[in-house]
């Protein structure tokens, strides 16, 4: 996202304060954010707040100063990769839908040929009104991406639909739009994540410590480069990335079935899930009660998902090892005939399960080795996806 530019349009809604956090999060992802505020929006949030946060001037009027000869709404419209209106009041949605050009935001939207993203925010009855619904439908027909609104407690004290969607969802949808023309545009990528759970009884299971963070980071990295992503995930505490097809599974067998279906027309499979190698031969229908002596569990092998799924697509595996890292990774690479494998030492205290960071060694089928330093899992994901792009040509 470095170098991508978004015009953030802030309108007169009580949710305008949320736009401050939205701008910060987009900026944190490497996006350059220019802010345009309607006159009503300045009654809720001071333009200086955005200027101090972003270090960039905020435009609030059609005749704001700028370079000599520059027309603010024209120069802004031509410089960005997308326009995000958040919050989008009922008034702003109506003006944009009807092509009115009487304030800086509407003029800029009219002048911009880039994608439009709208995050509605208003009271329940205003949102449900037939006029508002018709205006939103018009924007969608023109190709706008409408995010939300969410349901919950509104500024009026009532509860219903109309709250601006949370910052996470708006940012994720914006990144997806920005990545439409990326180097994975038009390609389907399947990513697996999380640790599968094999039930012993209705309460207990065989599981592992995988947080799913690496797989989710990979799904986001592929999405942000234009891919159509299917994320097959075992249980995690993570929020599914917006803008991807999310498939929830529990066991190794369920993951196999879901992934087998997903890879039928995929360009690549990135198998980041920590799949249980064994499962109980029998699952008790009732909770097993504690008794004297020992409890013996009979285990059987689960299906080898990555080894079983073959086809005309790039196959990437992961190896979490506690010893002889590269030796075990190479063996897995050759045994499963993978294109690429990413290996990490789970005994390292600064990376691995549950951590936000990872120290990974990438080995390809030609035997070349790339040892990455300690990086965030998102940065690791970008390195891996770079390699996938090269393999795809």
FENURSUL-V187405 format. One record per residue. PSI is psi in radians with two decimals (none if undefined). BURIAL is + if it has 24 or more other C-alpha atoms within 12 Angstrom, else -. Layout:
PSI & BURIAL
PSI & BURIAL
This chain:
-0.14 & +
2.21 & -
-0.27 & -
2.54 & +
2.36 & +
2.38 & +
2.03 & +
1.98 & +
2.12 & +
2.20 & +
3.08 & +
1.41 & +
2.60 & +
-0.39 & +
0.05 & +
-0.52 & +
-0.47 & +
-0.38 & +
-0.42 & +
-0.85 & +
-0.63 & +
-0.79 & +
-0.72 & +
-0.74 & +
-0.71 & +
-0.75 & +
-0.68 & +
-0.49 & -
0.05 & +
0.01 & -
2.36 & +
2.15 & +
2.14 & +
2.39 & +
2.33 & +
2.27 & +
2.39 & +
2.87 & +
-0.71 & +
-0.61 & +
-0.59 & +
-0.24 & +
-0.36 & -
-0.67 & -
2.36 & +
2.34 & +
-0.55 & +
-0.49 & -
-0.81 & +
-0.68 & +
-0.72 & -
-0.62 & -
-0.73 & +
-0.32 & +
0.49 & -
2.60 & -
2.62 & -
2.35 & +
2.21 & +
-0.10 & +
2.79 & +
-0.38 & +
0.44 & -
2.66 & -
2.91 & -
-2.90 & -
2.56 & -
2.25 & -
-0.13 & -
2.43 & -
1.97 & -
-0.89 & +
-0.49 & +
-0.82 & +
-0.68 & +
-0.80 & +
-0.59 & +
-0.13 & -
-0.14 & +
2.86 & +
-0.27 & +
2.73 & +
2.25 & +
2.04 & +
1.90 & +
2.04 & +
2.65 & +
1.86 & +
2.89 & +
-0.67 & +
-0.80 & +
-0.71 & +
-0.74 & +
-0.77 & +
-0.75 & +
-0.75 & +
-0.62 & +
0.09 & +
0.51 & -
2.59 & -
1.00 & -
0.16 & -
2.96 & +
-0.66 & +
-0.87 & +
-0.71 & +
-0.72 & +
-0.74 & +
-0.74 & +
-0.62 & +
-0.22 & +
2.34 & +
0.07 & -
2.92 & +
2.59 & +
2.29 & +
2.34 & +
2.29 & +
1.63 & +
2.58 & +
2.01 & +
3.09 & +
2.82 & +
-0.85 & +
-0.62 & -
-0.72 & +
-0.70 & +
-0.28 & -
2.44 & -
-0.60 & -
-0.77 & -
-0.76 & +
-0.66 & +
-0.68 & -
-0.70 & +
-0.70 & +
-0.68 & -
-0.78 & -
-0.72 & +
-0.72 & -
-0.51 & -
0.00 & -
0.05 & -
2.56 & +
2.10 & +
2.10 & +
1.94 & +
-2.78 & +
3.01 & +
2.96 & +
2.60 & -
-2.85 & -
2.26 & -
2.96 & +
-0.51 & -
-0.18 & -
-0.19 & -
2.94 & -
2.26 & -
-2.96 & -
2.42 & +
-0.27 & +
2.45 & +
2.40 & +
2.76 & +
2.75 & +
-0.72 & +
-0.86 & +
-0.71 & +
-0.75 & +
-0.79 & +
-0.76 & +
-0.62 & +
-0.74 & +
-0.66 & +
-0.75 & +
-0.75 & +
-0.48 & +
0.10 & +
-0.61 & +
0.39 & -
3.13 & +
0.02 & +
0.25 & +
2.32 & -
-0.01 & -
2.51 & +
2.29 & +
2.28 & +
2.24 & +
2.38 & +
2.63 & +
2.87 & +
3.06 & +
2.18 & +
2.77 & +
2.22 & +
1.93 & +
2.39 & +
-0.78 & +
-3.05 & -
-0.24 & -
-0.74 & -
2.74 & -
2.84 & +
2.13 & +
-3.00 & +
3.12 & +
0.24 & +
2.28 & +
-0.34 & +
-0.05 & +
-0.66 & +
-0.79 & +
-0.70 & +
-0.66 & +
-0.68 & +
-0.73 & +
-0.75 & +
-0.73 & +
-0.72 & +
-0.75 & +
-0.74 & +
-0.13 & +
0.27 & +
0.00 & +
2.66 & +
1.90 & +
2.34 & +
2.07 & +
1.96 & +
1.96 & +
2.32 & +
3.01 & +
2.34 & +
3.03 & +
0.17 & -
2.64 & -
2.23 & -
2.42 & +
2.42 & +
2.61 & +
0.23 & +
2.76 & +
2.09 & +
2.19 & +
2.02 & +
2.26 & +
2.99 & +
-0.97 & +
2.98 & +
-0.70 & +
-0.72 & +
-0.68 & +
-0.69 & +
-0.85 & +
-0.77 & +
-0.71 & +
-0.67 & +
-0.70 & +
-0.72 & -
-0.55 & +
0.04 & +
-0.57 & -
0.60 & -
2.76 & +
-0.48 & +
2.59 & +
2.13 & +
1.86 & +
1.48 & +
-0.08 & +
2.59 & +
1.68 & +
2.31 & +
2.34 & +
-0.40 & +
2.70 & +
2.74 & +
2.44 & +
-0.46 & -
2.47 & -
2.20 & -
2.42 & -
-0.47 & -
2.78 & -
2.29 & -
2.16 & -
2.55 & -
2.32 & -
-3.14 & -
2.72 & -
-2.82 & -
2.79 & -
2.18 & -
2.19 & -
2.32 & -
2.18 & -
2.63 & -
2.75 & -
2.49 & -
2.96 & +
2.50 & -
1.69 & +
-0.93 & +
-0.62 & +
-0.42 & -
-0.48 & -
1.85 & +
2.75 & +
-3.02 & -
1.09 & -
2.72 & +
2.38 & +
2.12 & +
2.27 & +
2.96 & +
2.58 & +
1.94 & +
1.97 & +
2.67 & +
-0.14 & -
2.76 & -
0.95 & -
-1.02 & +
-0.60 & +
-0.83 & -
-0.66 & +
-0.76 & +
-0.69 & +
-0.76 & -
-0.69 & +
-0.80 & +
-0.73 & -
-0.73 & -
0.01 & +
0.92 & +
2.81 & +
-0.51 & +
2.56 & +
2.46 & +
2.14 & +
2.44 & +
2.62 & +
1.95 & +
-0.15 & +
-0.13 & -
2.33 & -
-0.27 & -
0.11 & -
3.11 & +
-2.64 & +
2.24 & +
-0.28 & +
2.75 & -
-0.15 & +
2.88 & +
2.54 & +
1.87 & +
2.53 & +
2.18 & +
2.21 & +
2.33 & +
3.07 & +
-0.28 & +
-0.08 & -
-0.04 & -
2.53 & -
2.27 & -
1.97 & -
1.89 & +
2.56 & +
3.12 & -
2.10 & -
2.85 & +
2.67 & +
-0.51 & +
-0.71 & +
-0.67 & +
-0.76 & +
-0.74 & +
-0.66 & +
-0.78 & +
-0.76 & +
-0.59 & +
-0.75 & -
-0.66 & +
-0.75 & +
-0.75 & +
-0.69 & -
-0.59 & -
-0.29 & -
none & -
